[in-house]
C-alpha cells in the first residue's frame, strides 16, 4: 500500500527534492555564501522549511521594488520548536534582544502552533539567529516541512501536576519523532560534518520523510485550547485521582483546503481509543509510520493524514497502527470539552502559585504608542522566577508566580498595557493568521484587519443587547488553515483582496466544522449578514446557546456531519 514502494505511481516533485537532499542538506550552505540575492534558490527554497524557516518578502513594497529593477525584499521567517509552549525567562530575554537588534520588524509573534516566530530576518543574519537560539537551548528543527511539527500541549495553569506530566509527554513525543539527520547542526551551528558517504538512518520518518506536514497535540480536558480537530494526531489526557494514567488517541484532523477543489476539505479527527502511558511513544511512531507509508506522495493536495484515513478507511488505518505498535486500543475513556479559550487574568494553581494570562491581540508582541507590550514582557522576564507559556490561542501566561510576587508582576503588566480590564469577551475570542504583507499564500488581509473587524462585531453585539456575549470569530488570509477558521462559530477565509468566504456553524467547544454560508463577499456584506443573524440570535436563542449552535438549530445553516461527504453540500437546511 506504500506509494513510496509503488514504482507505477508518479510522485510529486517534492519527493524527488527530499530524496536528493542528502537528508535535508541540499546546497543550503552554498546559497548562504551567495550575496547576489537575499533568497534561496531552487530546491533550497523548500528545504529550509525543514530547518524551521520560510522564505518571504514584503508584499507591500514588491511592486515598487520591481519598478526599481530590484528583486523582492527577501527575508526569512523562523518558527521555533517549543513543545508545549513553555519558555524560560532567560530564553525570552534572548529572543527579545535578537528580535529588536536583528529583524526588520522588531517583533516577537506568538503563533497558533504554541511557539514564537521571528519575521524579517535577512540572510546574512541566519547563522547568528540559529546560534543565538542554540545558546539558550532553543532550535527550529522540524517546525515546518514534511515532518512532525511543534507538539502542542494544553497550557493548563491550574492542574499543575497533570499539566507537568502531560507537558513531559509532549516533549518526549517531540524528541521521539524528530529527524535524526545532523544537517541542522552542520549548517547552522557549525557542527562537525559527517565524512562517511553513508547518510543517517531515519527509522521513523524515512529518507524521504513524510508525504506532507504532520501535527501532534497533547490536550487536557475540559479545555480544548489546542483545537484537537485541526491536528493529525492527538493525545487526550485521562487523569484519575490527579494523576495522568493514559491517553485517548484521535487521528486524522486537519483544516486546510483549496478553493475550488472539492477533493480537499476540513476533517475532524477520528477516535481510535485509549492507551496506557507506556504505549504512548510506540503509538505515536506507529501512526506516523503508517501515514509515511500509506500517504499520498503523488498529489500533495491529498497527502495529509485525513485523506489517507478517508481513502483506506479508519478501521484499516487503526488496525495497522495496532499491528505496528503492538497494542490493542481499549474503548475511549469518558471526557468532555467545555471550552477552548484561555483563562485570562489571575488564576490560582493547586500548588498555591498563581498564573497570569495576558491577552496578546494577534500574538504580535511589539511596542505601540501607549501600549509597550514588548518592553513589558521584557521587564517581567527580568524579575520572573517561574516560566512563561505561549498558548495555542496566541496569548502569553506568566506561570508559577509566588503569592508575594503577584503585585509586582501585575504592576508591570498594567503599566505596559499587557493587562487591561476593559477588553471585551469578543476580542478575547477572536484570532487571525499573519497573512499580508509577509505570507506568500495570503489572498486577503487577516492580522491587520482583525482589530477593526472585532470592533465592528462588538458594535453589532451591543446593538442587539448581547454585548457581554461573544462569538468564536476567526479570520484567515487563505484556505490553508493557520488561523483555524474552520473550527470557528464565524470563520472568514480569504478569497481575494477585501473578499472572504463566510463560514458559520462551528461551536464553542471546537468539535464541529462550520459550513460556507456566503462566498466571496466584502467586509460590509459580512457585517450585513452578521447584523441580521446576531439580531435573531439575541431574540430567539435558548438559554446560554452559543451563536454556532443557534444558527444550526434555527435552520440558518446545515451542520457538517461528515466533512468528507457533506462539507460542500447545500448550506441551508
C-alpha positions as CSV (number, residue, x, y, z in Angstrom):
1,X,0.0,0.0,0.0
2,X,3.0,2.3,0.2
3,X,3.2,4.9,-2.6
4,X,6.9,5.1,-1.8
5,X,7.3,1.5,-2.9
6,X,4.9,1.6,-5.9
7,X,7.0,2.4,-8.9
8,X,3.9,2.8,-11.1
9,X,2.8,5.9,-9.2
10,X,4.1,9.2,-10.5
11,X,5.5,11.0,-7.4
12,X,5.3,14.8,-6.8
13,X,8.5,16.7,-7.4
14,X,8.8,17.3,-3.6
15,X,9.5,13.6,-3.3
16,X,12.5,14.0,-5.7
17,X,13.6,17.0,-3.8
18,X,13.6,15.2,-0.5
19,X,15.2,12.0,-1.9
20,X,18.1,14.0,-3.4
21,X,18.6,16.4,-0.5
22,X,21.2,14.3,1.3
23,X,19.0,14.2,4.4
24,X,17.9,17.8,4.2
25,X,21.3,19.3,3.5
26,X,20.8,20.2,-0.2
27,X,23.1,23.1,-1.2
28,X,21.9,25.4,1.6
29,X,25.4,26.2,2.6
30,X,26.4,27.3,-0.9
31,X,23.3,29.5,-1.0
32,X,24.3,31.2,2.2
33,X,27.5,32.3,0.5
34,X,25.7,33.9,-2.4
35,X,25.4,37.6,-1.6
36,X,23.9,38.4,-5.0
37,X,20.4,37.5,-3.8
38,X,18.7,37.7,-0.5
39,X,16.9,34.5,-1.1
40,X,17.4,30.8,-1.6
41,X,17.3,29.1,-5.0
42,X,15.6,26.0,-6.5
43,X,15.3,23.1,-4.0
44,X,16.7,25.0,-1.1
45,X,13.7,27.3,-1.0
46,X,11.8,24.2,0.1
47,X,14.5,22.5,2.1
48,X,15.0,25.4,4.5
49,X,11.4,24.7,5.8
50,X,12.7,21.5,7.4
51,X,15.0,23.8,9.3
52,X,12.1,25.8,10.6
53,X,12.2,28.7,8.1
54,X,10.1,30.1,5.3
55,X,11.4,32.5,2.7
56,X,9.1,35.5,2.4
57,X,9.1,39.1,1.1
58,X,7.4,42.3,2.0
59,X,4.5,42.3,-0.5
60,X,3.6,45.9,0.4
61,X,6.7,47.1,-1.4
62,X,7.1,44.3,-4.0
63,X,5.7,46.4,-6.9
64,X,7.8,49.4,-6.0
65,X,11.0,47.3,-5.9
66,X,10.1,45.8,-9.3
67,X,9.8,49.3,-10.8
68,X,13.3,50.0,-9.4
69,X,14.5,46.8,-11.0
70,X,15.3,45.3,-7.6
71,X,14.4,41.8,-6.5
72,X,11.7,41.4,-3.8
73,X,12.9,42.2,-0.3
74,X,13.6,38.6,0.5
75,X,13.7,37.8,4.2
76,X,13.1,34.7,6.4
77,X,10.5,33.8,9.0
78,X,11.7,31.4,11.7
79,X,9.4,29.3,13.8
80,X,10.9,27.9,16.9
81,X,10.5,24.4,18.4
82,X,9.0,24.8,21.8
83,X,7.0,21.7,22.8
84,X,4.1,22.7,25.0
85,X,5.0,26.4,24.5
86,X,7.0,26.7,27.7
87,X,9.9,29.2,27.6
88,X,12.1,30.3,30.5
89,X,12.7,34.0,31.3
90,X,16.3,33.9,30.2
91,X,15.3,32.4,26.9
92,X,12.7,35.1,26.5
93,X,15.2,37.8,27.1
94,X,17.5,36.3,24.4
95,X,14.7,36.2,21.7
96,X,13.6,39.7,22.7
97,X,17.1,41.1,22.1
98,X,17.5,39.3,18.8
99,X,14.1,40.5,17.5
100,X,15.0,44.0,18.4
101,X,18.5,44.0,17.0
102,X,18.4,41.7,14.0
103,X,14.9,41.6,12.4
104,X,13.2,44.0,10.0
105,X,10.0,44.3,12.1
106,X,11.4,44.0,15.6
107,X,8.5,41.9,16.9
108,X,8.0,38.5,18.5
109,X,5.0,36.8,17.0
110,X,3.2,34.2,19.1
111,X,1.5,31.6,16.9
112,X,-1.3,29.1,16.8
113,X,1.4,26.4,16.9
114,X,2.1,27.5,20.5
115,X,5.6,28.9,19.8
116,X,7.1,32.1,18.6
117,X,8.2,33.3,15.2
118,X,10.8,35.8,14.1
119,X,9.7,37.8,11.0
120,X,12.0,39.7,8.7
121,X,15.4,38.0,9.2
122,X,17.8,38.8,6.4
123,X,20.0,36.1,5.0
124,X,23.3,37.3,6.5
125,X,21.7,37.1,10.0
126,X,20.6,33.5,9.7
127,X,23.5,31.7,11.3
128,X,23.7,34.3,14.1
129,X,20.0,33.7,14.7
130,X,20.3,29.9,15.0
131,X,23.4,30.1,17.1
132,X,21.8,32.7,19.4
133,X,18.8,30.4,20.0
134,X,21.1,27.4,20.5
135,X,23.0,29.1,23.2
136,X,19.8,29.3,25.3
137,X,18.6,25.8,24.4
138,X,16.2,26.6,21.5
139,X,16.2,25.3,18.0
140,X,13.8,25.3,15.0
141,X,14.3,21.7,13.8
142,X,11.2,20.3,12.1
143,X,8.8,23.2,12.8
144,X,8.0,23.2,9.1
145,X,8.3,20.8,6.1
146,X,7.1,17.2,5.8
147,X,7.7,16.2,9.3
148,X,6.0,16.1,12.7
149,X,5.9,19.8,13.8
150,X,5.9,21.6,17.1
151,X,4.0,19.4,19.6
152,X,1.2,21.4,21.4
153,X,0.1,20.9,24.9
154,X,-2.8,22.4,26.9
155,X,-1.4,25.4,28.8
156,X,-3.3,24.4,31.9
157,X,-2.5,26.9,34.7
158,X,-4.5,25.2,37.4
159,X,-3.9,21.4,37.4
160,X,-0.2,21.9,37.7
161,X,0.7,18.2,38.4
162,X,-1.3,16.8,35.5
163,X,0.0,19.6,33.3
164,X,3.6,18.9,34.2
165,X,3.1,15.2,33.3
166,X,1.3,16.0,30.0
167,X,4.0,18.5,29.2
168,X,6.7,15.9,29.7
169,X,5.0,13.6,27.3
170,X,4.7,16.4,24.7
171,X,8.5,16.8,25.0
172,X,9.1,13.1,24.7
173,X,6.8,12.8,21.7
174,X,8.6,15.7,20.0
175,X,12.0,14.2,20.6
176,X,11.0,10.8,19.5
177,X,9.6,12.0,16.2
178,X,12.4,14.4,15.3
179,X,14.5,13.9,12.2
180,X,17.8,12.2,13.0
181,X,19.8,14.0,10.4
182,X,22.6,16.3,11.6
183,X,22.0,18.7,8.7
184,X,20.7,21.4,11.1
185,X,23.7,21.2,13.4
186,X,26.2,21.1,10.5
187,X,24.7,24.1,8.6
188,X,23.6,26.4,11.3
189,X,25.7,25.5,14.3
190,X,29.0,24.7,12.5
191,X,28.7,21.1,13.7
192,X,31.2,18.5,12.6
193,X,30.3,17.2,9.2
194,X,29.9,13.6,8.5
195,X,32.8,12.3,6.4
196,X,31.2,9.0,5.5
197,X,29.1,8.7,2.4
198,X,26.5,6.8,4.4
199,X,23.7,9.1,5.4
200,X,22.0,8.9,8.8
201,X,19.2,6.4,9.2
202,X,15.7,7.9,9.6
203,X,13.8,4.9,11.2
204,X,10.6,6.7,11.7
205,X,10.5,9.4,9.0
206,X,12.4,7.5,6.2
207,X,14.8,9.0,3.7
208,X,12.0,10.9,2.0
209,X,10.3,12.0,5.2
210,X,6.5,12.2,5.4
211,X,4.2,12.8,2.5
212,X,3.1,16.1,4.0
213,X,3.2,18.2,7.2
214,X,2.1,16.4,10.4
215,X,0.8,18.0,13.6
216,X,0.5,16.5,17.0
217,X,-1.1,17.7,20.3
218,X,-1.5,16.7,23.9
219,X,-4.7,18.1,25.3
220,X,-6.0,18.2,28.9
221,X,-9.8,18.2,29.1
222,X,-12.0,20.1,29.7
223,X,-10.0,22.8,27.8
224,X,-9.7,22.2,24.1
225,X,-7.3,25.1,23.7
226,X,-5.1,23.3,21.2
227,X,-8.1,22.6,18.8
228,X,-7.6,18.8,18.5
229,X,-9.6,18.6,15.3
230,X,-7.0,20.7,13.5
231,X,-4.3,18.1,14.0
232,X,-3.2,14.8,12.6
233,X,-2.5,13.1,16.0
234,X,-3.9,14.0,19.4
235,X,-3.4,12.5,22.8
236,X,-6.3,13.4,25.1
237,X,-5.1,13.2,28.7
238,X,-7.0,11.0,31.0
239,X,-6.4,11.6,34.7
240,X,-7.5,9.6,37.7
241,X,-7.1,11.0,41.3
242,X,-5.0,13.8,40.0
243,X,-2.6,11.5,38.1
244,X,-2.2,11.0,34.4
245,X,-3.0,7.4,33.5
246,X,-3.1,7.4,29.7
247,X,-4.5,8.9,26.6
248,X,-7.4,8.7,24.3
249,X,-5.9,8.8,20.7
250,X,-7.6,10.9,18.0
251,X,-6.2,10.7,14.4
252,X,-6.7,12.5,11.1
253,X,-7.9,16.0,11.9
254,X,-7.0,18.9,9.6
255,X,-8.4,22.1,8.3
256,X,-6.6,23.1,5.1
257,X,-8.4,23.0,1.8
258,X,-8.0,24.6,-1.7
259,X,-10.5,27.0,-3.1
260,X,-12.5,25.4,-6.0
261,X,-11.1,21.8,-5.4
262,X,-13.8,19.7,-3.8
263,X,-11.4,16.8,-3.2
264,X,-10.0,18.9,-0.4
265,X,-11.9,19.7,2.8
266,X,-11.5,20.1,6.6
267,X,-11.9,17.0,8.6
268,X,-12.4,16.1,12.3
269,X,-10.1,13.7,13.9
270,X,-11.3,10.1,14.4
271,X,-11.3,8.4,17.9
272,X,-9.1,5.3,17.9
273,X,-9.4,4.5,21.6
274,X,-7.5,4.5,24.9
275,X,-3.9,3.6,25.6
276,X,-1.9,3.5,28.9
277,X,1.0,5.8,29.2
278,X,3.7,3.2,28.4
279,X,2.3,2.8,24.9
280,X,2.4,6.5,24.0
281,X,5.7,6.7,22.0
282,X,5.0,3.4,20.2
283,X,1.6,4.5,19.1
284,X,2.9,7.9,18.1
285,X,5.6,6.3,15.9
286,X,3.0,3.8,14.5
287,X,0.6,6.5,13.4
288,X,3.5,8.5,11.8
289,X,5.0,5.5,10.0
290,X,1.6,4.3,8.7
291,X,0.9,7.7,7.3
292,X,4.5,7.7,6.0
293,X,3.9,4.5,4.1
294,X,0.3,4.9,3.1
295,X,0.0,8.6,2.5
296,X,-0.4,10.1,-1.0
297,X,3.0,11.0,-2.4
298,X,1.8,11.9,-5.9
299,X,-0.8,14.6,-5.1
300,X,0.3,16.9,-2.2
301,X,-3.2,18.4,-2.0
302,X,-4.4,15.0,-0.8
303,X,-1.3,14.0,1.1
304,X,-2.4,14.7,4.7
305,X,-3.3,12.0,7.1
306,X,-7.0,13.0,6.9
307,X,-7.1,12.0,3.3
308,X,-5.3,8.7,4.0
309,X,-8.0,7.8,6.5
310,X,-10.7,8.6,4.1
311,X,-9.1,6.6,1.3
312,X,-8.1,3.4,3.2
313,X,-10.8,3.6,5.9
314,X,-10.5,4.4,9.6
315,X,-10.7,0.8,10.7
316,X,-7.9,-0.3,8.3
317,X,-5.6,2.5,9.5
318,X,-6.3,1.8,13.1
319,X,-5.6,-1.9,12.7
320,X,-2.3,-1.1,11.1
321,X,-1.4,1.2,13.9
322,X,-2.2,-1.5,16.4
323,X,-0.1,-4.0,14.5
324,X,2.9,-1.7,14.3
325,X,2.7,-0.5,17.9
326,X,2.0,-4.0,19.3
327,X,-1.1,-2.7,21.2
328,X,-4.8,-3.0,21.1
329,X,-6.8,0.2,21.7
330,X,-9.2,0.0,24.6
331,X,-12.5,1.8,24.4
332,X,-12.0,5.5,24.9
333,X,-12.4,6.9,28.4
334,X,-15.1,9.5,29.1
335,X,-14.1,13.1,28.8
336,X,-15.7,16.4,27.9
337,X,-14.6,19.6,26.3
338,X,-16.3,22.6,27.8
339,X,-14.4,25.4,26.1
340,X,-11.1,26.3,24.4
341,X,-10.3,29.8,25.3
342,X,-7.5,30.8,27.7
343,X,-8.2,31.7,31.3
344,X,-7.4,35.4,31.4
345,X,-6.2,37.3,34.4
346,X,-5.0,35.7,37.6
347,X,-5.8,32.1,38.5
348,X,-4.5,30.1,41.4
349,X,-3.0,26.7,40.8
350,X,-3.4,23.7,43.1
351,X,0.2,24.2,44.2
352,X,-0.6,27.6,45.7
353,X,1.2,29.5,43.0
354,X,-0.5,32.0,40.6
355,X,-0.7,32.3,36.9
356,X,-1.4,35.5,34.9
357,X,-2.7,35.0,31.4
358,X,-2.1,38.1,29.2
359,X,-4.2,38.8,26.1
360,X,-1.9,39.5,23.1
361,X,-4.0,40.5,20.1
362,X,-2.9,38.5,17.1
363,X,0.0,37.3,19.2
364,X,2.1,40.3,17.9
365,X,4.5,41.5,20.7
366,X,5.8,44.9,19.8
367,X,5.8,48.3,21.4
368,X,2.9,50.6,20.2
369,X,2.1,54.1,21.3
370,X,0.6,53.8,24.8
371,X,0.9,50.0,24.8
372,X,4.6,48.9,25.2
373,X,3.9,45.2,25.0
374,X,7.5,44.1,24.1
375,X,9.1,46.2,26.8
376,X,6.6,45.0,29.3
377,X,7.3,41.3,28.6
378,X,11.0,42.0,28.8
379,X,10.6,43.7,32.2
380,X,8.5,40.9,33.5
381,X,11.1,38.3,32.3
382,X,13.8,40.1,34.1
383,X,12.2,39.5,37.5
384,X,10.0,36.4,37.0
385,X,11.1,33.3,38.9
386,X,8.7,30.8,37.1
387,X,8.3,30.2,33.4
388,X,6.3,31.7,30.5
389,X,3.8,29.8,28.5
390,X,2.8,30.6,25.0
391,X,-0.7,29.4,24.2
392,X,-2.1,28.0,21.0
393,X,-4.5,31.0,21.1
394,X,-1.6,33.4,20.6
395,X,-1.5,34.6,24.3
396,X,1.1,34.5,27.0
397,X,0.9,33.1,30.5
398,X,3.2,34.3,33.3
399,X,3.2,31.0,35.2
400,X,4.3,29.9,38.6
401,X,4.2,33.3,40.4
402,X,4.6,33.1,44.1
403,X,2.0,35.0,46.1
404,X,4.5,37.6,47.3
405,X,5.5,38.4,43.7
406,X,1.9,38.9,42.3
407,X,1.7,42.7,42.9
408,X,5.0,43.5,41.2
409,X,4.1,41.3,38.1
410,X,0.7,42.8,37.9
411,X,2.0,46.4,38.2
412,X,4.4,45.8,35.2
413,X,1.7,44.2,33.2
414,X,-0.7,47.1,33.7
415,X,2.0,49.7,33.2
416,X,2.8,48.4,29.8
417,X,-0.7,47.7,28.5
418,X,-0.4,43.9,28.9
419,X,-3.3,43.7,31.4
420,X,-6.5,45.7,30.9
421,X,-9.9,45.3,32.5
422,X,-11.9,46.6,29.5
423,X,-11.0,44.0,26.8
424,X,-14.3,42.5,25.6
425,X,-15.1,38.9,25.6
426,X,-15.5,39.1,21.8
427,X,-11.9,40.4,21.4
428,X,-10.6,37.6,23.7
429,X,-12.3,35.0,21.5
430,X,-11.1,36.3,18.1
431,X,-8.0,35.3,16.2
432,X,-6.3,35.7,12.9
433,X,-3.3,34.3,11.0
434,X,-0.4,36.5,9.9
435,X,-1.4,36.9,6.3
436,X,-0.2,40.0,4.5
437,X,2.3,41.5,4.0
438,X,4.6,38.6,4.6
439,X,2.8,35.4,3.9
440,X,3.2,34.4,0.3
441,X,0.0,32.4,0.3
442,X,-2.2,35.2,1.6
443,X,-5.1,36.2,-0.7
444,X,-6.7,38.7,1.7
445,X,-5.8,40.6,4.9
446,X,-6.2,38.9,8.3
447,X,-4.0,40.1,11.2
448,X,-4.0,43.7,10.1
449,X,-7.8,43.9,9.7
450,X,-8.9,41.7,12.7
451,X,-8.8,44.6,15.3
452,X,-11.2,46.7,13.3
453,X,-13.4,43.7,12.4
454,X,-13.7,42.8,16.0
455,X,-14.7,46.4,16.9
456,X,-17.5,46.1,14.2
457,X,-18.7,42.8,15.7
458,X,-18.6,44.3,19.2
459,X,-20.8,47.1,17.8
460,X,-23.3,44.5,16.5
461,X,-23.4,42.7,19.8
462,X,-24.1,45.9,21.6
463,X,-26.7,47.0,19.1
464,X,-28.6,43.8,19.8
465,X,-28.2,43.9,23.6
466,X,-25.7,41.0,23.9
467,X,-22.5,43.0,24.5
468,X,-21.4,40.7,27.3
469,X,-21.6,37.6,24.9
470,X,-19.0,36.5,22.4
471,X,-18.7,34.5,19.2
472,X,-15.7,32.4,18.3
473,X,-14.5,34.6,15.4
474,X,-11.5,33.8,13.2
475,X,-10.0,35.2,10.1
476,X,-7.5,33.6,7.7
477,X,-6.0,35.1,4.6
478,X,-6.2,31.9,2.6
479,X,-7.7,28.4,3.0
480,X,-4.5,26.9,4.4
481,X,-6.0,26.8,7.9
482,X,-3.3,28.6,10.0
483,X,-5.9,30.7,11.9
484,X,-8.2,27.7,12.4
485,X,-11.2,29.5,10.9
486,X,-12.7,26.1,10.1
487,X,-13.3,25.5,13.8
488,X,-14.9,28.9,14.5
489,X,-18.5,29.8,15.0
490,X,-17.9,32.5,12.4
491,X,-14.9,31.8,10.2
492,X,-13.7,34.1,7.4
493,X,-11.4,32.6,4.7
494,X,-9.7,35.0,2.3
495,X,-10.7,34.6,-1.3
496,X,-9.1,37.8,-2.8
497,X,-8.3,41.4,-1.9
498,X,-11.0,42.5,0.5
499,X,-13.1,39.4,-0.1
500,X,-13.8,36.4,2.1
501,X,-15.9,33.2,2.2
502,X,-18.2,33.4,5.3
503,X,-18.5,30.1,7.2
504,X,-21.0,29.5,10.0
505,X,-21.9,26.8,12.4
506,X,-18.9,25.7,14.5
507,X,-19.3,25.5,18.2
508,X,-17.7,26.9,21.3
509,X,-16.0,23.6,22.2
510,X,-14.3,23.3,18.8
511,X,-15.8,19.9,17.9
512,X,-17.8,20.9,14.8
513,X,-16.7,22.2,11.5
514,X,-18.6,25.3,10.1
515,X,-20.1,25.3,6.6
516,X,-19.7,28.1,3.9
517,X,-22.8,30.4,4.1
518,X,-21.7,33.1,1.7
519,X,-19.0,33.1,-0.9
520,X,-16.6,35.9,-2.0
521,X,-18.2,38.8,-0.1
522,X,-16.8,42.1,1.2
523,X,-16.4,43.3,4.8
524,X,-19.5,45.3,4.5
525,X,-21.5,42.4,3.2
526,X,-20.2,40.2,6.0
527,X,-21.4,42.8,8.6
528,X,-24.8,43.0,7.0
529,X,-25.2,39.2,7.2
530,X,-24.0,39.1,10.8
531,X,-26.2,42.0,11.8
532,X,-29.3,40.0,10.8
533,X,-28.1,36.8,12.3
534,X,-27.0,38.3,15.6
535,X,-30.4,40.1,15.9
536,X,-32.1,36.7,15.5
537,X,-29.7,35.0,18.0
538,X,-30.3,37.7,20.6
539,X,-34.1,37.3,20.3
540,X,-34.6,33.5,19.6
541,X,-31.8,31.7,21.3
542,X,-32.2,29.2,24.1
543,X,-30.5,29.8,27.5
544,X,-26.7,30.0,27.1
545,X,-27.0,28.9,23.5
546,X,-23.9,29.7,21.5
547,X,-24.2,31.5,18.2
548,X,-22.9,28.5,16.2
549,X,-25.4,26.2,17.9
550,X,-28.2,28.7,17.3
551,X,-27.7,29.1,13.5
552,X,-27.9,25.3,13.2
553,X,-30.9,24.8,15.4
554,X,-32.7,27.7,13.7
555,X,-32.1,26.3,10.3
556,X,-29.8,29.1,9.0
557,X,-27.1,26.6,8.1
558,X,-27.0,22.8,7.9
559,X,-24.5,21.1,10.3
560,X,-21.4,19.4,8.8
561,X,-21.8,15.7,9.9
562,X,-19.1,14.1,7.8
563,X,-16.9,16.7,6.1
564,X,-15.6,14.3,3.5
565,X,-19.1,13.6,2.3
566,X,-21.2,16.7,3.0
567,X,-18.9,19.7,3.6
568,X,-19.8,21.1,0.1
569,X,-23.5,20.2,0.3
570,X,-26.1,23.0,0.3
571,X,-25.6,25.4,3.1
572,X,-29.3,25.8,4.1
573,X,-31.3,23.2,6.0
